[in-house]
């Protein structure tokens, strides 16, 4: 039986991968060599500086004898040179981060803490410190993510709860912030700072409730179907309705977690037109991931018959985004379920995205988002097939085989 002849395109991909792996390894070794050389230079400089001249207790000119002719036998003092022990890269970066934070250089501190976490990703203290630097730099979404990761590693880390509460307050998530500060209060009941934050969060939550409209409109579909006669044919039309939710009265002393869970709302169904769904879409594109997720989740259908209406609304919302702004909008990361839903819309509504270059630009800009590889790492088979289908359509417009290979490599697509 003869051997199977390998596909030339696969050989090209394997060759390209080997070349990239070799280049990446060479860069890594070069960086490691430079780091070791730098550490060696620092240690040598500190060691030379710490050396002391040995005192000469005996003169070469004369030897002094005592009255009893006992010679001076005091031993010469030995030099005590204690070279500074070599510090690990993790410790050096952590100390540099602390120093930069104290001096107010928060961007440099974030960079130091990130390098420290590259040596030890499971360090809740460093994660919490980087979250604090993010807070000082007004990067609240990143701060919330770091604190959440730190809490997953150490459920009793007080500062992570407190800092996450601060980040969530800045993001307008006052109810979640209140939960964090209540947990922090249980971990350290004597902390005046935590108690102060609890009071401020309750006031912020109360103010947010007062600013909110008295009724909240949520589009949904009623089960009733009306039959209409059009040109002698019988068709079904489904009316879009909305739920009017009347807020209960909330008092100053009734903002605990238990009371919020026991809130009751009166629901009244009011008929409305299909335009109510599209009214949920704002007039301007989102500038932060928080705004995007809030609008995106409001466009979630409650019944199967609503799916088509809400999918068109999501397509209209996606077309408001500028692909070049994706990295700044999703500053921390993009959620896997949202990513999968976007690619499903691309696949089944390909012709509705105009201009034709929109999907191609969108697909090219997505991998630039931080932690993108983590978002696509654990997708199920159906989601992977949707991504592969979209990549094949995008690749069909590419003239360079190398560009196609790189694009698929970014998405871990075969």
Secondary structure, 3 states (H helix, E strand, C coil): CCCCCCCHHHHHHHHHHHHHHHHHHHHHHHHHHHHHHHHHHHHHHHHHHHCCCCCCCCCCCCCCECCCCCECCCCCCCCCCCCCCCCCHHHHHHHHHHHHHHCCCHHHHHHHHHHHHHHCCCCHHHHHHHHHHHHHCCCHHHHHHHHHHHHHHCCCCHHHHHHHHHHHHHCCCHHHHHHHHHHHHHHCCCCHHHHHHHHHHHHHHHHHHHHCCCEEEEEEEEEEEEEEEECCEEEEEEEEEEEEEECCCCCCCCCCHHHHHCCCCEEEEEECCCHHHHCCCCCCCCCCHHHHHHHHHHCCCCCHHHHHHHHHHHHHHHCCCCHHHHHHHCCCCCCHHHHHHHHHHHHHCHHHCCCCHHHHHHHHHHCCCCCHHHHCCCCCHHHHHHHHHHHHHHHCCCCCHHHHHHHHHHCCCC
